[in-house]
Structures are given as C-alpha cells and as structure tokens.
C-alpha cells in the first residue's frame, strides 16, 4: 500500500536520525556510480579507467565512501542490539536473535543473487561460451560480495565490541587503530608474511567502532568532526607521500600494494577523514532530509538498497552486452568518444538496475512479524556464531573465485585456504540456515528425549 508523502513524515518517530538513513543510501549510490564509471570494457576484457587516467585516482579520496557505510552500520548495530537487550534482559537468545534480525535483509537477497547467477554461469559453461569477455564477466560479477563478508563480520562482532565500547569508549577505537598500525609495521618494516590479512578486521572494525561513538553522541559538535576530518586527511596524505601506500583508495589491477585488499592504515585514515566530513555536514543534511519528498526517496531507496547493490554490475554488463549485440563500437577507454558514451550508458544502467530491483526486491523485505521470533529459542549463540563464520568465509571466497570454472574445480586462495565456487556457495547457504534456525536448533538438541513406553 502506498503511503502518502505527508503521512510518511508523520509516521516517522521524532527520535529517528534521518541523516543516517540518507548517508546509508548516498554511500551505496556513490559506490555504484563509481563502479559504473571505473569499468573500462573493451571487446578483449574488462579493465579499470583509473589505470588509463592515473590522475583520476585522486578522486577516490572523495568517492571511496565504503567507510561511511560501515560507520553508519556501527551506529545502527549499536541501537539495534541495545534495543534487543532492553526488550529481552538476560535472555540467552539475544545474540542469535540479533544476528537473525540483521542478517535477514543481507543474506537472503545475496543467496538469491548467487543462485540466479550460479545457474546462468553453469549454463554458459555447459555451452562452452565462457571465454573472453563472458569469462571476465563471470569473474567480475561476484567481486563486490567482499563487502557483504566484511559486513557479516561487523554484525557478528557487535555485541563484544559494544561491551568494550561501553567500558572504554574512545579507548576501544584507539586499540583497534593501534592494532592496524602494528600490522602495517610488521608487514612493511619486518616483512612478516600473512599478517596483513588481520587488517581486514582491525581497519574495518575501527571504522565500525566510530559508529558506536556516534550512537553515544561522542562525535557531536563541529570541533570533534573537524578534528577527525583534518587529522585523517593529513595522516592519509603523509602516509601516501612518504610511506609505502599507493595514491588510490580503491584496488588497482597489478599493483603490489593495495589500500583496499588487505586494508591499510592509510585507508583507516581515509575513513577518519570521511567520517569527520559527513559529521561536519550533519546540520544541512538533517535539514535536507526533513523535506517530505527527499525523505520519501530515502525511505524507498533504503528498502531496496542491498538489492540494487547486488545487481548493479549485472546491469552494467547487460548494457555493454546490448551495445556489442547491436554492433555498436566500443571506443577505447578515456577517449573523447568513450566519455561521450558515459551519460547514456549510465542512464541505461540505471534503467536496467531498476528493472532488476523490481524483480528481486521482495527477497530483501523483512519478515512479516519480525518480533514474533525474538526469544523463541534458548541460547543458540554458538550455532549462530558458527553460521556467521561459514557465511562470511563463503561470501568472501566467492568474491575471489567468481563463477567461472564451476565445472573444472578452479580454486582461489582465501588467505591460506584454497576454495572453489561450489564450496563457497555451500558454505554461505549452510551458514545462513544455521543463523536462521540457531535458537530453535539449539533448543531441539538440548531437549530431553521423550520416555520410551513398552507396548
């Protein structure tokens, strides 16, 4: 049922931080637009515009806004978990309930995306049509799933890290930032192998921890926001200028060091700069989102943001496939003809994404009665935790393997673990089922068997 714009504003609680909802939508929209712009597709493969125009790498200091999304996630997770604790004080099932509530809108549309693309990839490979540009597309389409994996880790770590935050405040953030610094010292100065992968946790969880600080009002005030922005920007600039860090804040093909994979201290400083910047804009942003039309757009976008993120590369690839099928030329990247095609290409990608969202957004909808499941199972925390770990490894592994090589057992290295695409899909599905039924499963396993009566 369509809610009138005037009623939508009236139904929104006065305590809701609408600016956070705006940041969530705006950050994902910026990431999507960045992916569409950076894709340099030719008949021979898929490259990156930033390798053709290195000067544009400086734009990633404004357009690499994934830290903002993780920061907003920390804010929302803190409020959600505390709300559950207030409603179910002392309940053993709170952790499992929290994971179910947060992961439903994350994993369900992800699994649908993986299954649809998995069937398509299987058909392509059975037909022997997985070479060239098609093969590159099968590898590319799952790459953004790394974001889902990191977000899963943030959800799983929220309860213990929130307890540390409640006790130490800024100290908990400082500990994570210090750990990220130590990892980079061990990596670049001491040459310790594999240690860099620890920063997938330390860097992103430190940004997530800033969201806890915002939830407690500790980032309020222009002085605090300005200090974060200036400190982060100055530190990132110094690290890139005099340290071993590249200019780009997104991964670049063939580079020996990436600020993204694994994350570096420079990326954490970049996150500080962005968090400070969006906090400086809190006043005008909050006034903007009070407008009825703007708020309606934000609300509608938030109901399908994850679906749009999952399918936006599919839309982009569909546009390029249509261009090739129509026999139209694909100009060399960064040429005048290439730039002239950008506006219609993005307009077509927006239209195709809207169609895909219309088809798949129902899988992102929350359960009809989410509160009915709360507290229905006793315990379940270990089962839920195992489920998150499996889903996390599965999604991260799939982002690395892609969907090519389904039939030939092609592997990718997930840190030290070799994985295949079918194995990662199985891990993700198993993890989701464990989280979804954690409380019920634990209750069933602990329930004593009914007494046996002799006939």
C-alpha positions as CSV (number, residue, x, y, z in Angstrom):
1,X,0.0,0.0,0.0
2,X,1.4,3.4,-0.9
3,X,1.7,5.8,2.0
4,X,1.1,9.5,1.1
5,X,4.2,11.7,1.5
6,X,2.6,13.7,4.3
7,X,1.7,10.6,6.2
8,X,5.2,9.1,5.8
9,X,6.8,12.1,7.6
10,X,4.1,11.9,10.4
11,X,4.7,8.1,10.9
12,X,8.5,8.6,11.3
13,X,9.4,8.8,15.0
14,X,10.8,12.1,16.1
15,X,13.8,10.3,17.6
16,X,14.8,8.7,14.3
17,X,18.1,10.0,12.9
18,X,17.1,10.6,9.3
19,X,20.5,11.8,8.4
20,X,21.9,8.3,9.0
21,X,19.4,6.9,6.5
22,X,20.5,9.5,4.0
23,X,24.1,8.5,4.5
24,X,23.4,4.8,4.0
25,X,21.7,5.4,0.7
26,X,24.1,8.1,-0.5
27,X,27.2,6.0,0.2
28,X,25.9,2.9,-1.6
29,X,24.7,5.1,-4.5
30,X,28.2,6.6,-4.7
31,X,29.8,3.2,-4.8
32,X,27.5,2.0,-7.5
33,X,28.2,5.1,-9.6
34,X,31.9,4.7,-9.1
35,X,31.8,1.1,-10.3
36,X,29.9,2.1,-13.4
37,X,32.4,4.9,-14.2
38,X,35.6,2.8,-13.5
39,X,34.6,-0.1,-15.7
40,X,36.6,0.1,-18.9
41,X,35.1,-2.6,-21.1
42,X,36.6,-3.5,-24.4
43,X,35.9,-6.5,-26.7
44,X,39.0,-8.1,-25.2
45,X,38.1,-7.8,-21.5
46,X,37.2,-5.5,-18.6
47,X,39.8,-3.0,-17.2
48,X,39.8,-0.1,-14.9
49,X,39.5,3.6,-16.1
50,X,42.0,4.6,-13.3
51,X,44.8,2.7,-15.0
52,X,44.2,4.6,-18.2
53,X,44.0,8.0,-16.4
54,X,46.1,7.7,-13.3
55,X,45.4,11.4,-12.3
56,X,41.8,10.4,-11.6
57,X,43.0,8.2,-8.7
58,X,42.9,11.3,-6.5
59,X,39.1,11.3,-6.9
60,X,39.0,8.1,-4.9
61,X,39.7,10.2,-1.8
62,X,36.2,11.6,-2.1
63,X,34.4,8.7,-4.0
64,X,35.7,5.7,-2.0
65,X,32.9,6.1,0.6
66,X,32.6,2.5,1.8
67,X,33.9,3.6,5.2
68,X,30.8,5.8,5.6
69,X,28.6,2.8,5.1
70,X,30.4,0.8,7.7
71,X,30.4,3.8,10.1
72,X,26.6,4.0,9.6
73,X,26.4,0.3,10.2
74,X,28.1,0.6,13.6
75,X,25.6,3.3,14.6
76,X,22.6,1.2,13.6
77,X,24.0,-2.0,15.1
78,X,24.6,-0.3,18.5
79,X,21.0,0.9,18.6
80,X,19.5,-2.4,17.4
81,X,21.4,-4.6,19.9
82,X,20.7,-2.3,22.8
83,X,17.0,-2.3,21.9
84,X,17.0,-6.1,21.9
85,X,18.7,-6.2,25.3
86,X,16.1,-3.8,26.8
87,X,13.2,-5.9,25.5
88,X,14.8,-9.2,26.5
89,X,17.0,-8.6,29.5
90,X,19.0,-11.6,30.4
91,X,17.7,-13.8,27.6
92,X,20.1,-16.3,26.3
93,X,18.8,-16.0,22.7
94,X,19.6,-12.2,22.3
95,X,22.7,-12.8,20.2
96,X,21.1,-15.3,17.9
97,X,18.0,-13.0,17.6
98,X,20.3,-10.1,16.8
99,X,22.0,-12.0,14.1
100,X,18.8,-13.2,12.5
101,X,17.3,-9.7,12.5
102,X,20.3,-8.1,11.0
103,X,21.2,-10.8,8.5
104,X,17.8,-11.5,7.0
105,X,18.0,-8.5,4.7
106,X,21.6,-9.1,4.0
107,X,22.0,-12.8,3.2
108,X,18.6,-13.7,1.7
109,X,18.9,-11.4,-1.3
110,X,22.6,-12.3,-1.6
111,X,21.7,-16.0,-1.8
112,X,19.1,-15.3,-4.4
113,X,21.7,-13.4,-6.4
114,X,24.3,-16.2,-6.1
115,X,21.8,-18.9,-7.1
116,X,20.5,-17.0,-10.1
117,X,24.0,-16.2,-11.4
118,X,25.2,-19.6,-10.5
119,X,22.6,-21.3,-12.7
120,X,23.4,-18.8,-15.5
121,X,27.1,-19.4,-15.2
122,X,26.6,-23.2,-15.3
123,X,24.5,-22.9,-18.4
124,X,27.2,-20.7,-20.1
125,X,29.9,-23.1,-19.2
126,X,27.9,-26.2,-20.4
127,X,27.5,-24.4,-23.7
128,X,31.3,-23.7,-23.8
129,X,30.7,-19.9,-24.1
130,X,32.7,-18.9,-21.0
131,X,35.7,-17.4,-22.8
132,X,36.8,-13.9,-23.5
133,X,34.6,-11.1,-22.3
134,X,32.0,-13.5,-20.9
135,X,34.5,-15.3,-18.8
136,X,35.7,-11.9,-17.4
137,X,32.1,-11.0,-16.6
138,X,31.7,-14.3,-14.6
139,X,34.8,-13.4,-12.6
140,X,33.8,-9.7,-12.1
141,X,30.1,-10.0,-11.1
142,X,30.8,-11.5,-7.6
143,X,33.7,-9.2,-6.7
144,X,31.5,-6.7,-4.7
145,X,30.5,-9.6,-2.4
146,X,33.6,-8.9,-0.3
147,X,31.6,-6.0,1.2
148,X,28.9,-8.5,2.3
149,X,31.5,-10.7,4.0
150,X,33.0,-7.7,5.9
151,X,29.6,-6.6,7.0
152,X,28.8,-10.0,8.3
153,X,31.9,-9.9,10.5
154,X,30.8,-6.5,11.8
155,X,27.4,-7.8,12.8
156,X,28.9,-10.8,14.5
157,X,31.4,-8.7,16.4
158,X,28.9,-6.0,17.5
159,X,28.0,-7.5,21.0
160,X,31.6,-8.0,22.3
161,X,32.9,-4.8,20.8
162,X,29.9,-2.8,22.1
163,X,30.7,-4.1,25.6
164,X,34.3,-2.9,25.1
165,X,33.0,0.4,23.9
166,X,30.7,0.8,26.9
167,X,33.7,0.3,29.2
168,X,36.5,2.1,27.4
169,X,34.8,4.5,24.9
170,X,37.5,6.1,22.7
171,X,40.0,3.6,24.1
172,X,38.3,0.7,22.3
173,X,38.6,2.6,19.0
174,X,42.3,3.5,19.8
175,X,43.1,-0.2,20.5
176,X,41.8,-1.2,17.1
177,X,43.5,1.6,15.3
178,X,46.8,0.8,17.2
179,X,46.4,-2.9,16.1
180,X,46.0,-1.7,12.5
181,X,49.2,0.3,12.8
182,X,51.1,-2.6,14.3
183,X,50.0,-4.9,11.5
184,X,51.4,-2.5,8.9
185,X,54.7,-2.1,10.8
186,X,55.0,-5.9,10.8
187,X,54.1,-6.1,7.2
188,X,56.2,-3.3,5.7
189,X,59.1,-3.0,8.2
190,X,59.5,-6.6,9.3
191,X,58.2,-8.4,6.3
192,X,56.1,-10.8,8.4
193,X,54.1,-13.0,5.9
194,X,50.2,-13.1,6.0
195,X,50.0,-10.6,8.9
196,X,48.4,-8.0,6.6
197,X,45.2,-10.0,6.4
198,X,44.5,-9.1,10.0
199,X,43.7,-5.6,8.9
200,X,40.5,-6.9,7.2
201,X,39.3,-7.0,10.8
202,X,41.2,-4.2,12.5
203,X,40.7,-1.4,9.9
204,X,37.1,-2.0,9.2
205,X,36.1,-2.7,12.8
206,X,37.8,0.5,13.8
207,X,35.6,2.4,11.4
208,X,32.6,0.5,12.6
209,X,33.6,1.4,16.2
210,X,33.2,5.1,15.3
211,X,29.5,4.4,14.7
212,X,29.3,3.3,18.3
213,X,30.8,6.6,19.4
214,X,28.2,8.5,17.3
215,X,25.4,6.5,18.8
216,X,26.5,7.8,22.2
217,X,26.8,11.4,21.0
218,X,30.6,11.5,21.3
219,X,31.1,12.8,17.8
220,X,28.6,15.7,18.2
221,X,30.0,19.1,17.7
222,X,31.9,20.8,14.9
223,X,35.2,20.7,16.7
224,X,35.2,16.9,17.0
225,X,34.1,16.5,13.4
226,X,36.7,19.0,12.1
227,X,39.4,17.3,14.2
228,X,38.6,13.9,12.8
229,X,38.5,15.2,9.2
230,X,41.7,17.2,9.4
231,X,43.6,14.5,11.3
232,X,42.5,11.8,9.0
233,X,43.2,13.8,5.8
234,X,46.6,14.9,7.0
235,X,47.7,11.5,8.1
236,X,46.5,9.8,4.9
237,X,48.3,12.4,2.8
238,X,51.5,11.9,4.8
239,X,51.3,8.1,4.6
240,X,50.8,8.2,0.8
241,X,53.5,10.8,0.3
242,X,56.3,9.2,2.5
243,X,55.1,5.7,3.1
244,X,54.6,2.6,1.0
245,X,51.0,3.3,0.3
246,X,49.5,4.0,-3.2
247,X,47.5,7.1,-4.1
248,X,44.3,5.2,-5.0
249,X,41.9,4.3,-2.2
250,X,40.5,1.5,-4.3
251,X,42.3,-1.6,-5.6
252,X,44.2,-1.2,-8.8
253,X,45.0,-4.1,-11.2
254,X,48.5,-5.3,-11.0
255,X,49.6,-3.1,-8.1
256,X,52.0,-4.7,-5.5
257,X,50.3,-2.8,-2.6
258,X,46.6,-2.1,-2.4
259,X,45.0,0.2,0.2
260,X,41.9,-2.0,0.0
261,X,42.8,-5.6,-0.2
262,X,44.0,-6.0,2.5
263,X,43.1,-2.6,4.0
264,X,45.9,-0.4,5.2
265,X,46.5,2.2,7.8
266,X,46.2,4.8,5.0
267,X,42.6,3.5,4.3
268,X,41.8,3.8,8.0
269,X,43.0,7.5,8.0
270,X,40.9,8.0,4.9
271,X,37.9,6.6,6.8
272,X,38.6,9.1,9.6
273,X,38.6,11.9,7.1
274,X,35.3,10.8,5.6
275,X,33.6,10.3,8.9
276,X,34.6,13.8,10.0
277,X,33.4,15.2,6.7
278,X,30.0,13.7,6.9
279,X,29.6,14.8,10.5
280,X,30.5,18.3,9.5
281,X,27.6,18.1,7.1
282,X,25.2,16.7,9.7
283,X,23.3,20.0,10.1
284,X,22.5,20.8,6.5
285,X,22.0,17.1,5.7
286,X,19.5,16.7,8.6
287,X,17.6,19.8,7.3
288,X,17.5,18.4,3.8
289,X,16.1,15.0,4.7
290,X,13.2,16.6,6.7
291,X,11.7,17.6,3.4
292,X,8.8,15.3,2.5
293,X,9.9,14.4,-1.0
294,X,13.5,13.8,0.0
295,X,12.5,11.7,2.9
296,X,10.2,9.5,0.8
297,X,13.0,8.9,-1.7
298,X,15.4,7.9,1.2
299,X,12.8,5.6,2.7
300,X,12.1,3.9,-0.6
301,X,15.7,3.6,-1.5
302,X,16.6,2.0,1.8
303,X,14.0,-0.8,1.2
304,X,15.9,-2.0,-1.9
305,X,19.5,-0.6,-1.5
306,X,21.0,-4.0,-0.9
307,X,19.2,-5.5,-4.0
308,X,20.4,-2.6,-6.1
309,X,24.0,-3.0,-4.9
310,X,24.0,-6.7,-5.6
311,X,22.7,-6.3,-9.2
312,X,24.3,-3.1,-10.3
313,X,27.2,-4.8,-12.0
314,X,24.8,-7.2,-13.8
315,X,23.0,-4.1,-15.1
316,X,26.3,-2.6,-16.3
317,X,27.3,-5.8,-18.0
318,X,23.9,-6.0,-19.6
319,X,24.3,-2.6,-21.1
320,X,27.7,-3.5,-22.6
321,X,26.3,-6.8,-23.9
322,X,23.4,-4.9,-25.6
323,X,26.0,-2.5,-27.2
324,X,28.0,-5.4,-28.6
325,X,24.9,-7.3,-29.7
326,X,23.8,-4.2,-31.6
327,X,27.1,-4.0,-33.4
328,X,27.9,-0.5,-31.9
329,X,31.5,0.4,-31.4
330,X,33.2,0.3,-28.0
331,X,35.6,3.3,-28.0
332,X,39.0,3.0,-26.3
333,X,38.7,3.9,-22.6
334,X,39.2,7.6,-21.7
335,X,38.9,8.8,-25.3
336,X,36.5,11.6,-26.2
337,X,34.2,9.1,-27.8
338,X,34.3,7.0,-24.6
339,X,33.4,9.9,-22.4
340,X,30.6,10.9,-24.8
341,X,29.0,7.4,-24.2
342,X,29.1,7.8,-20.4
343,X,25.8,9.6,-19.8
344,X,23.6,7.3,-22.0
345,X,25.5,4.3,-20.7
346,X,24.8,5.2,-17.1
347,X,21.2,6.1,-17.9
348,X,20.7,2.7,-19.4
349,X,22.4,1.0,-16.4
350,X,20.1,2.9,-14.0
351,X,17.0,1.8,-16.0
352,X,18.2,-1.9,-16.1
353,X,19.0,-1.8,-12.4
354,X,15.5,-0.5,-11.7
355,X,14.1,-3.5,-13.6
356,X,16.3,-5.9,-11.6
357,X,15.3,-4.3,-8.3
358,X,11.6,-4.6,-9.3
359,X,12.2,-8.3,-9.9
360,X,14.2,-9.2,-6.8
361,X,13.5,-6.6,-4.1
362,X,10.9,-8.8,-2.4
363,X,13.7,-11.0,-1.1
364,X,15.0,-8.0,0.8
365,X,11.8,-7.4,2.7
366,X,11.8,-8.0,6.4
367,X,9.7,-10.9,7.8
368,X,6.0,-10.1,8.2
369,X,6.3,-10.2,12.0
370,X,10.0,-10.0,13.0
371,X,9.3,-9.7,16.7
372,X,7.5,-13.0,16.8
373,X,10.8,-14.9,16.5
374,X,12.6,-13.0,19.3
375,X,13.4,-15.1,22.3
376,X,11.7,-18.2,20.8
377,X,14.9,-20.3,21.2
378,X,17.0,-20.6,24.3
379,X,20.7,-20.0,23.6
380,X,21.8,-20.6,20.1
381,X,24.7,-18.2,20.3
382,X,27.4,-20.8,19.4
383,X,25.3,-22.1,16.5
384,X,24.6,-18.6,15.2
385,X,28.3,-17.7,15.5
386,X,29.3,-20.8,13.5
387,X,26.7,-19.9,10.9
388,X,28.1,-16.3,10.5
389,X,31.7,-17.7,10.2
390,X,30.6,-20.1,7.5
391,X,28.6,-17.4,5.6
392,X,31.5,-14.9,6.0
393,X,34.1,-17.3,4.5
394,X,31.7,-18.4,1.8
395,X,30.8,-14.9,0.6
396,X,34.5,-13.7,0.8
397,X,35.6,-16.9,-1.0
398,X,33.0,-16.4,-3.8
399,X,34.1,-12.8,-4.3
400,X,37.6,-14.2,-5.1
401,X,36.7,-17.3,-7.1
402,X,34.0,-15.7,-9.2
403,X,31.6,-18.0,-11.0
404,X,33.9,-19.1,-13.8
405,X,35.3,-22.6,-13.6
406,X,32.3,-24.2,-11.9
407,X,32.9,-27.4,-13.8
408,X,36.6,-27.7,-13.7
409,X,37.2,-27.1,-9.9
410,X,39.1,-23.8,-10.3
411,X,40.3,-22.6,-6.9
412,X,41.2,-19.3,-5.3
413,X,43.3,-18.6,-2.2
414,X,41.2,-17.2,0.7
415,X,44.2,-16.2,2.9
416,X,45.6,-19.7,3.4
417,X,42.5,-21.7,2.4
418,X,42.0,-22.9,-1.2
419,X,38.3,-22.6,-2.1
420,X,36.1,-23.4,-5.1
421,X,33.0,-21.6,-6.2
422,X,30.6,-24.6,-5.4
423,X,32.2,-24.9,-1.9
424,X,31.8,-21.2,-1.2
425,X,28.1,-21.3,-2.2
426,X,27.6,-24.4,0.1
427,X,29.3,-22.6,3.0
428,X,27.2,-19.5,2.5
429,X,23.9,-21.4,2.3
430,X,24.8,-23.6,5.4
431,X,25.8,-20.5,7.3
432,X,22.5,-18.7,6.6
433,X,20.5,-21.8,7.6
434,X,22.4,-22.1,10.9
435,X,21.9,-18.4,11.7
436,X,18.2,-18.5,10.7
437,X,17.4,-21.5,12.9
438,X,20.1,-21.1,15.7
439,X,17.8,-20.7,18.7
440,X,15.3,-23.4,17.5
441,X,18.1,-25.8,16.7
442,X,19.9,-25.4,20.0
443,X,16.6,-25.8,21.9
444,X,15.9,-29.0,19.9
445,X,19.3,-30.5,20.6
446,X,19.1,-29.8,24.3
447,X,15.5,-31.1,24.7
448,X,15.4,-34.4,26.5
449,X,14.1,-37.4,24.6
450,X,10.5,-38.5,25.4
451,X,10.4,-41.5,27.7
452,X,10.1,-44.8,25.9
453,X,7.0,-46.8,26.9
454,X,7.0,-50.5,26.4
455,X,4.0,-51.8,24.4
